[in-house]
Structure formats: C-alpha cells, structure tokens
C-alpha cells in the first residue's frame, strides 16, 4: 500500500522528490525511499533530469510517473453508441472517440466492429495495452462477463456476447466489466458529487432507466448482479417502467419544453424513487443521463416526490450526466492496470 500511495501521489501532484512525497503522504522517508526503489525497478516511475536542492544544498532526485510504461482502454457501450478512451499511465488521454452503432448490425457484426475500433485506437502506439475496461448498458455478471438477458430489453443485440472473454482472447490483457450504471455510480463516488457521501443512489435516465445503489460505502450488486434494474419493474402485465416512460412520450415532452406538472411518466418516476427512498434510506439521489439535460426534468420530479417522502433526502444532478459510465470504467481500468505491477487493489469506493 505504501507503493500505491507513492505512485498516486505522483499521479495526482506531478513530479516530486521523495522528501516531498513523504511530507504529503505522512509516510517516513526511509519507507518512501524503499518504495521509490521498487517502483523504479518495476518501471512505473522514472527519475527526471531536473534536481531540487534541500537546505543542506544537496540535490534531490525528482520522480515522475513513467507514462510510456503502458496504456489503458475504457469502453462504454450503450444502445446507440460506443465511447472509447485510451490513456497512458500518467492518465493523459491519447484518444477519446465515439462510434455510432448501426441499427442493422447483428450480434457478430457488433462484436467485430468493437474489435476493429480497439485495434484502430492502439495501432500507432508503442506502449503495451495493460488493461481494458468495459461498460455495458445491460445487467451483467461482473465476475464472469456473462450478459444477463432480461425481458423487454432494448439492447438484445448485445445478449450472448461475453466481452470479458472476447477481449482477453484478442488482446491478451486483463479485462474488467460491469453495468454502465454501476460504473457511473462508482464515478460519482470517486470523482463526482457524491465523493463524501456513504449512502446514495445514482439514477440514470436515458434509453433505459437504471439505478446504482451505494450503501455503507459499498456498491450493491445483488445475488445475480441485477440490483438497481428499476427500469424493468413491471407496472402491468406487459409494461415495465422504462417502456411506460417511453409510451407516455416523456422524451417528446422534454424536447418540446412542455410543462411536466402532472405528467404520468413523472408521477410514476417519482413514485418509484419514493419507494426506493423508503426501502434504502439514502442520503442523496444523484440524477444523471441524457434526460437530465432538460431544465424542467429534475425540478418536476422533485415537486412530485416531496409529498411522498417521510425521510429527508436530497436530489442533485450529476456533474457528468453523459460521461459518468465512461469516467467510472476509466478509473476502474486504471486500477486494474496497476495490479499487474503488484500494487494492491484499493477498496472499491475509492477507485
């Protein structure tokens, strides 16, 4: 863990001396010196050509992250698009691209297209690919990579593709994979508005509706990995929540700037969130996804839900409504890459 603290101190603050790192982390200088030797031997950090001088006038070695040691690749796949972000070990973004999914593609065509996009992204790079992270807009077993096909899914083309196995076979590096809303939830905890909150629920409003449940500083996935799939809550025999929202033409109402007071979809969303608040008792709801970009959306939900609540809970917009899944999977991929150098994985909430 000392090596991890040393490395993250450099990553977050830039080039530093061992003395400065010891002061910043509170770790003794001899221990920091030992970490410097191990990390330099592993090629994760390098000495810069610059030197600093201490009070005795001796030159101090300045270390920095060895950016060329390797690359990490984060991919976010949803119903309409594939977002791809390639970064080096210093977290400098080398490539940030978006590809649209052809509605006519079949399952194998989608898989081959994603492999092609990855190869295009890394073909001109000399550094090795250390890890790949994948965010998918469907429930998934994050340990095995198995897509969990639920009834009335809007993204059935992805069912049956095990991206974890596919990428490990083609790129010979470790792969981490999870549901997009889970990644977005972890991003809100590690980088976003919920950084200092131990109990919150992230709600994503887009092509589908999903929730990430974060309680007592842990992400809740459930026995089969489908915790938070609130869009699949059945409201009738043949209609779930996300279909109800679509059928009530909420997206069209948002586009038109309509008054949402009493809108049936807003009423149902508010009722669902009030139920979650009663069962889970979060301190905060973080609302994200494409629908939240419309100024009338979140206020309409708050106005509708307030009379239903019997416990205090705040409703806040995500800082990155459209990129939270990609941000989350990027952070998770980076941590996976560090484990290949022997650095222990931190507790999940801090990513």
N, C-alpha and C positions, 0 to 999 in steps of 0.2 A: 504493500500500500504506500510505502514511502516513495518508491519509484513512480507510482501513479501520481502522487501529489507533486513530485518534482516535475514530471512531464506536463501535467495540466497547468502548473504554474507558468511554465514557459509558453504553453499554448495560449493561455489567457492574457499574459502580460508582455509577451515578446522576449527578445534576448535578455538574459540576466546572468549575473555571476552567482556562484554557489553561496556566497555570503548573503546576497540579496534574496535568494530563494529560501535560505534558512530563516531569514528575518520574516519573510512573507508567510511562510508555512508554519513557523514555530517549531520546526524540527532542528535538532542540533547540527552544527556544522560538520562534525565527523560523519554523521549518518547521511547527510546530504552529499558529502564527498564520495561515500561508498555508492550511493545511487547514481551519481554522475558517471562513475566508472562503469557500472553495469549498463546504463542506458547508452553510453558512448560505444561500448563493446557491441551492443545489440544494433547499433547504427540508428537509433531513434533520435539521438541528439548529436550535434557536432559543435566543435569549437569554432567561433567566428575569428576573423582576422583582427578584430578590434580587442583592445585590452582596457581594463579600468585600473585605476590606482587607488589603493587604500591609504589610510593615514600614515602607514609606515613607508609609503612610496613604492610598494611592490605592486607589480602588475597582476591584476586578477583576470582569470580566464572568463570570457563571456560565452555562454552556451545558447544555442537556439535549436528549435525543432528541425530535424532533417526532413524537409518537405519532400525530397525526392525518394525517400525510402519506400513509398508505396501509395496506392490510390484506394479510395473507397467509392462505391457507386450506390446511390439511393434511387429507387424506382417507385413511383406511386401510380397504380393502375386503377382507373375508375371506368364507369360506363362509357364515357366519351373520349377519354384521352389517356396518354401515358406521359407522365412527367419524369424526367431523368436528370440527376445531378451528380456530376463527377467532381471529387475533391481530392487534394493531396493531403499529406499527413499534417500539414500546418492548417488545414481546413480552408485553404484557398480554393475557391470554386473555379474549376477549369472549364466545365461545360454545364450549362443549365438549359435544357431543351424540353420542348413539348411536342408530342406527336399525337395526331388525332386518329382514333380507331375507325376504320372503315366499317359502316353498318353491315356491309355484305360479307365480311370476313367470317369464316368458320373457325372452329376451335384451333385447328392445326395452323391455320394462317395467322391467327393472333399470336400463337406461341413463336412461330418462326419470325414474325415481324419484330417482336420484342428482342429476340436473339440478334437480329440484324441491327437494331438500333444500338444495342450494347456494343457490338463489335465496331460499329462506326464511331462510337464515343471514345473507345480506347485504342483504336488502330494506330494513331500517331503518337502514342505515349510510350516512353521508355521504362517508366516505373511499373512494377508489378501490381496487379489488382489484389488487394489484401482481403477485401470482403464485399459482399453485395447484400443490400437490404431491400426488402420488398414490402410494399403496402398494397393491399388488395381491397376493393370495395365490396367484399362479401365476407361472411363469417369464415374463419379458418382455424384449424388446429395449429397453433404457432410452433409446436414441438415437431410435428411430423410434416407440416406443409400441406396437409390434406384440406381441400376446399369443402366446406360444409354446405351442401345444397339445400336451401330452404324453399318451401312452397312460395309461389308468386314472385320469385326472384326476378329482378330486372336485368340481371347480368349473367344469364345462364350460359353464355358462350365461354365463360371462364371456368365453369364447373368441369372437373376432371383433369385440369392442368395442375400438376404439382410443381410449382415454381422452385421450391427448395431443391428438389431432385434435379430438375431441368438445368438450373444454373450451376449446381455443383458438378454435374457431368460435363458441362460445356466450358466452364471457366476455372475449374479446379481450385476453388477458394471457398471458405465458409460462407453460408448464407443464413440470414435471419429474416423472418417473415411474420407478419401479423395483419390483422384487420386494420383498415385505414383509420377508423375512429379510435381504436386503441392507440395507434401511433400519434394521432392528433392529441389525445388526452395526455400522453407522456410528454409531448412537446409543450403543452400548456403548463405542465408541472415543472419541467426542467428549464424552459426558456420563456414562458409566456405569463399570462395574467394570474395564473394560479400557483406561481412559484413558491409562495409561502403559505399555501392552504393545504391541509392534510386530508380534507374531506370535501370533494366536489364532484359534479357530474358534468361532463362535456357532451353537448348535443350538437350533432351535425345535421343540417338541413340542406339537402341537395336533391339529386336524382332519387336517393333513398334517404331514410331518416334513421339515425343510429345514435347510441349513447355509449360513452366511455365512463365507467363507474370507478372512481378513485376514492377508496376509503382507508382511513388509518394509515395513510402513506403507502398504499398498495393498490395496484390495478387489479380489479376483479374480472376474471375471465370466465369463471364457472367451470362445471364439470366437463362440458363439451366445447367450451370456447365461444359460446354464443351469448354470454351476458351482455346486456345492453342493446340487443336487437329489437328495439322498440318499434321500428317501422313494420315489423312482422306481427305485431299484436293484432289479433283478429277482432274487428269491430262488429262483424256479422259473419254469416256463414261463408261468404265468398269475397270478403273485402277486408284488407288489413289497413293499418294506419297510413302507410305511405301511399297506397292506392286511393284511399279516401281523400287525402290531401290533394292528389292529382285530379281526381274525379270532381272535386269541389272547385276546381280551377283556381286554386290559390296562386300558382305561378303567374297566371294571366292577370289576376288582380294586382299582384305586386308590380308587374310590368306597367300596368295602366295607372299606377299610383292611387288605386281606389282606397276608400275608407274601409278599414278592416273590422270596424266595430260590429260585433255580432256575426262575423263570417264563420260559417260552420267549421271550416278547417282550423281556424284559430281557436275556436271553442274546444275542439277535440284535442288539439295540441296542448292547450292549457290544462285540460282535464288530465291528460296523460302525465304531464310534468308535475301536477299537484299530487298525483298518486305516487310518483317516484319520490317526491319530497316527503310524503308521509311515511313511506316504507324505508327509505335510505337515510333520511335526515341529513342532507349535505349542507355545508355552509354556503355553497355557491353553485350556481349553474353558469357554465361558460357556453355561450351560444355561437356557433360557427357554421361555415358552409355558405354556398352561393346565395341562399335566400336572405341571409342576414345583411347583405349589402344594401338592401332596400330600407330606407329610413323609417318606414312605417311598421316594419315587421316586428322587431323586438318590443317597441312600446305597446303594440296591440296585444302581444302575448302577456306582458306584464299587467296591463289593465284588466285583462280577462282572468288572470290567475290569482290576483291578490285576494279576492273574497274567498277563494278556496283553500288558502293556506292557514294552518294553525301554528306553524313554527316559522321563525324568521329565516329567510334565505334571500341572497342577493342574485340578481341576474345581470351578467356582464357580457359584452361582445368579445369575441376572440380578437387578439391582436393580429392574427394571420388567418382570416377566415377561409381563404382558398389554398393556403400552403401549409397549414398545420400538419396534415399527414406526411408531406414530403419533409418538413422540418424534423418531425419526430423520427422518421425512418432514417434520415441522415445521421442524427445523433446516435441512434441505436447501432447503425452500421459502423460508425467510427469506433464505438466502444468494443464491438466485436473484433474489429481490426487490431485493437490494442491487445486483446487477449492472445493473439497469435505471437506476440512478443513476450508473453509471460506475465503481463500486467493483470492483476485480478479484476474481475468484473465488479463494479460498484453496485450497491443496492439499486434496484430498478427505478425508483422515483427520481434519482439524481441524474441518470443517464450521462 
